[in-house]
Amino acid sequence: MIALLLAGVLLLTGCGGGAAKYGPVNKNGQQGVSKDGKLHLTFYFPVQVGGETAKLIETICNDFSKEHEDIVVDPIYTGNYDDTVTKIQTAIQGGTPPDVFVSLATQRFTMASTGMAMPLDELIEEDGEEGQAYINDFLDGFMEDSYVDGKIYSIPFQRSTMIVFYNKEMFQEAGLDPEQPPQTWDEMIEYAVKLTNKDHYGVGIALNSGSAQWGFTALALQNSENGENLATEDGFHILFDTPGNVEALQMILDLQQKYKCMQPGIVQWTDLPTQFLAGQVGMIWHTTGNLANIKENADFEFGTAFLPAGKRQAAVTGGGNFYISNGLSKERQKAAWEFIKFATDTKRAAQWSLDTGYVPTRQSCYETDMIKEYYKDFPQAKVAYEQIAISGCELTTYGVSEIWRVLNDHIQAAVTKDMTPEEALKEAQIQAEEILEEYE
């Protein structure tokens, strides 16, 4: 796959390639400037949460096009994050890459090593002091996973952290204080058992393929000896089979099999918000990106809280960043860069947070009246921002899609009792190391 991608990138950046000069084909079937005399940029974006996110994206694109008379951004919804990467790969191989796209921050090593995305440092430098001030304004907890080998490959956009959503009415019915969510794993187990009855489970934590690695990163950070993640920062080495991680996976299985306070089998990420809103589960670990959806649709009072602590308190960041495709003409690069800055403008990023539940990505957002008033009226939203200080990056490596698949498959093998937690993580470690040998 990497060879094919590199071949596609070489075609795009070759001297005689039309795509290198004009960029992708626009909606009128032409390259470069269309019949309307405007430069059309193709923008691929995923939606991984509920709500009206796709419509909000379209509004941002329309607003940009209104302010920039010579540029039109054509948004194309590309499914979830996995679907989006596949469609970007296909577009590159076809010679018509998107000009700009949103993909997971965890894909940055792959985007850099395959040449799918370009480093943004030159564009930032061309903006002078204003460009550096723009970068410095992003929260460190989000900006740290934009770098590859010291270069910036992406800009934080729809970013989140995993938090606990809990049903306050269920807490009261179970004799629990609705203003005191669990602080530790032991308390979570205790609360979940009390919340469980014939009508609902106490807690839900997703373990399905494609999502297990996010929740498991949080567990690893919480239960590590010295705050280690599931991989080293350089993206070359895996840390799956540590005693702390084996203990963490066993804890999750105990929720299902020993305490019977969590739905048995593979818990689906996409099902949890629906189950929570339907009163089928008392607590869920889920993304802040679903905050607006839950706020809009919950017919009960709910609270939000930090993830409970194992050996330490920790959480995990996630979500998507903006990237610019490699091999575009300078004109298209600059136009794409202007769109990224527009979409992540302070007030627009603040409004995006209010509309979606994603965390405001820039420090200046928290100085706006809209965010101050929002947190005052809806304090549940502030938890996500406060938790960033103790959050680490989601599992990120070279060849991350393959590494995720390995970890997800083996976590599921443990859930289905085909392997013990120790066996599952040991085998996942071996397979992941074999994959990463190709990148060293």
C-alpha positions, 0 to 999 in steps of 0.5 A: 500500500505504501509503495502504491501511495508513494507512486501516486505522490510521485505522479502528482509531484512530477514535472509534467503532471497536470495535477501538480500544476492545477490540482484536483478536478473540480465539480465541473469536471475541469482542472484549475479555475472553473467556468465561473472564473473561480478557484475550486478547492475540494475538501474531504471531511469525516463525521464521527459523531451524531448531530448536525456536524455535516451541515455546520461544515457546509456553512463554514465552507459557504461563509469562506466562499462569500468572503473570498470572491475568487475561491470556492470550497467544495465540501465532500462528506467522506464517511467516518475517519477510516473511510476518509483515509481510504478515499484520500488514498484512492483520490491520490492514486487517481491523480485528483487528491483533495486540496484540503482534508480532515483526518485523525491527528494520529494519522500524521506519521502516515501522512508524512511518510507516504507524502500524502500531506505536506508540511505547513511550516513554509506557509506559516513562516510566510505569515511572519509573526502573525503565523507564529502567533496563530500556532502559539495560540493552539492548546499544547495538548492538541498541538503536540500531535501535529508534529512529525520530525519537528515539522508541522503537518496538521492544524487542530480542528475537531478535537475532543477528549474522552469524558464520563457522561452520567445520568444524575437521575439514575444516581439518585435512584441508586442512592448515589450523590449525583454531584459526586461522580466516581474518581477512581476505578474502584469507585467506578466499579462500585457505582456501576454495580449499584446502578445496574438492574434489570432495566439498565447497565451501570457503565458502558466503555466501547470495545469495538474495532476502530474505537477500542484503541482510544479508550484503551489509550486512556486506560494505559495512561491511567495505569502506567507506572510513569505515565507511558502511552501505548507507544513511544513518542517517535512512533516506532516502538510499541508498549502494549504488553506491560503489566499495567496494560494487562491489568487494565484490560482485565478490569474492563473484562471484570466489568462484564464478566465478574461484576456484570455491570456492563453490557457483555460482548463487544460494546459498540462506540456508535451505540453508546450515546443512543443507549445513554439517551434511552436510559439503558446505561447509567454512565458512558465513556465517550467523546466530548464531540457528542456533548451537543447531541446529548444536551439536545436530546437528553430528557433527564439531567446529566453530568460530566466528569473526568475519567476515573483514575487507576494508578493516576488520573489521565485521559486521552485526546482524539479527533481530527486535524486539517491537512493539505495534500502534497503536490499542489500548485502554490496557488492552491496551497495558499488558498487551502491555507487561507481556508484552514485559518478561516475555519480555525479563527478564534470566534469560529472555533469557539462557535464550532465548540458550542454547536458540536461539543468539540473542545475549543482548540485555541487559548483565545477562544476561552477569552470570548464572551460566547465561551465564558457564557457557555461554560457559565450556563452549561458547566458540563462542557468545561470538564473537557477543557479542564481535563486536557491538562492531564490528557495524552495523545491517542495511540499514534505510530507509523502505519497506525491503521495496521497497528490499531487493527492489531490492538483492536483485534486482540482486545476483542479476542480477550472480550470474546474469551478466545485469549486471556488479557496477557495472551492478547496483549503479548501477541498484539505486541509481537505483531505490532513490532513486526509491522513497525520493523518496516518503517525503521 
